[in-house]
Amino acid sequence: MTVIVPAYNEADHVGDTIRSLQTQTLKPAGIIVVDDCSTDDTGQVARSYGVKVIRPETNTGTKAGAQNFALNGHVDTSLTMVLDADTALAPDAIERLSAAFDDPEVAAACGFVVPRHVRSVWERGRYIEYLFSFSCFKEVQDFYRRPMIASGCLSMYRSDALRAAGGWSTRTMAEDMDLTWTLYQLGWKVRFFPQAVCYPVEPHTYAFMAKQLRRWSHAFLQNVQLHWRGILRIPYLFWLAMASLIDGIVGSLLFLLILPILVVAASPLFLIGYVVDAPLILVPVLLAARRRAELGKALVSFPSFFVLRLLNGWHLLAAVWKEFVLRRPLVVYEKGH
C-alpha cells in the first residue's frame, strides 16, 4: 500500500502526520508527500523524515489535483491510501482499515474522525458533530454498504478501482464524495471501519470554519446535481442523498427564518425549538464519548454544536441560492484552515 499525503503550506502539521504513518502496526510500502507548490517549508520538513516528496511545476489548485499527480506515475501498489497533511493516525489505523479489502467487492474504506484539538467553540462543535454522525448515521449507512462519503481526510482504495473511476475528479469541490458516488455507480462497495481512527486539525476560528462550510455546502449540492441520475439506480443512496438535502434545507429555514419569526410574533417560548432535539443528539454522543473515556469533554462541548449548526444552515442556504438559483457554482478551492 502507498500513502499519498497532499500538502499545501502544512509545515506546522506534516511532521506529525508522517510520524503517525511511520509508527503504524502495519507499515505502508511507501509514503508520498505532494508538496503542492507550498510557500512555506512543507517540502523540507517532509524530506527530513525520509519520505518521498514530489512537487508539480505549478500549484494544482485542488487536493484532487495533488493526489492525481502522485497517483499517475508514482503509485504501483494494489492499495492506495490518502491522508490529509494535518491529520494524524491512531497507531493501528492502517491495519484496521486494510481489513476491509478482504472482501474483493470493496473498492474504498474510511475510518472514524475525531478532531485533534477541542478548544475553541468551532472545534467543540465539530467534535460533537463527528461523534454524533460517525457513531450513529455512518454506522447505519455501513450496514447497507453505502456510506455517503469515504472521507477525504482518511480513505483507502483498491488502486485498480481508483484508476478505473478516473482518480479524483476536480469537477466538484468535494472530490471524496464525487469518487464515492462514482464507485457505487461502477458496482463497487464502500465500507466504514470505526476502529480505524484519525485526528485532523479542524478550523479553530470563525473565518476558517466559514471557508470550510462554504466549500462543503457547495460541494454537496454540486454532487447532487452531477450524480442524481446515476444514483437513481441505487435506491438507498438516492433517498439518503435526497433526505439529507431536504432535511438540510428545511432545517436551515426553520432555525434561521421560521423560529425567529415565531419568537418575535408569537412567543419567546418558541426558542425551545432550537434545542428540542437535544436529547436525541446527546444520547449517542455520550455513548460514543464514554467509549473514548471523554464524557466530560463531550458535556462541555455539547452547547457548541448548536452554534455550529446555525452556521452550517446559513452556508447551506447561501449555497442553494448561488448553485440552484443564480447558477453561480463555487469553482475556487479554499483550504479550511
C-alpha positions, 0 to 999 in steps of 0.5 A: 500500500502507498500513502499519498499525503497532499500538502499545501503550506502544512509545515506546522502539521506534516511532521506529525502526520508522517510520524503517525504513518511511520509508527503504524502496526502495519507499515505502508510500502511507501509514503508520498508527500505532494508538496503542492507548490507550498510557500512555506517549508512543507517540502523540507520538513517532509524530506527530513523524515525520509519520505518521498516528496514530489512537487508539480511545476505549478500549484494544482489548485485542488487536493484532487489535483495533488493526489492525481499527480502522485497517483499517475506515475508514482503509485504501483501498489494494489492499495492506495491510501490518502491522508490529509497533511494535518491529520494524524493516525491512531497507531493501528489505523492502517491495519484496521482499515486494510481489513476491509479489502478482504472482501474483493467487492470493496473498492474504498474504506474510511475510518472514524474522525475525531478532531485533534484539538477541542478548544475553541467553540468551532472545534467543540462543535465539530467534535460533537458533530463527528461523534454524533454522525460517525457513531450513529448515521455512518454506522447505519449507512455501513450496514447497507454498504453505502456510506455517503462519503469515504472521507477525504481526510482518511480513505483507502482504495483498491488502486485498480478501482481508483484508476478505473473511476478516473482518480479524483475528479476536480469537477466538484469541490468535494472530490471524496464524495464525487469518487464515492458516488462514482464507485457505487455507480461502477458496482463497487462497495464502500465500507466504514471501519470505526476502529480505524481512527484519525485526528485532523486539525479542524478550523479553530476560528470563525473565518476558517470554519466559514471557508470550510462550510462554504466549500462543503455546502457547495460541494454537496449540492454540486454532487447532487446535481452531477450524480442524481441520475446515476444514483437513481439506480441505487435506491438507498443512496438516492433517498439518503442523498435526497433526505439529507438535502431536504432535511438540510434545507428545511432545517436551515429555514426553520432555525434561521427564518421560521423560529425567529419569526415565531419568537418575535410574533408569537412567543419567546417560548418558541426558542425551545425549538432550537434545542428540542432535539437535544436529547436525541443528539446527546444520547449517542454522543455520550455513548460514543464519548464514554467509549473514548473515556471523554464524557466530560469533554463531550458535556462541555462541548455539547452547547457548541454544536448548536452554534455550529449548526446555525452556521452550517444552515446559513452556508447551506442556504447561501449555497442553494441560492448561488448553485440552484438559483443564480447558477453561480457554482463555487469553482475556487478551492479554499483550504479550511484552515 
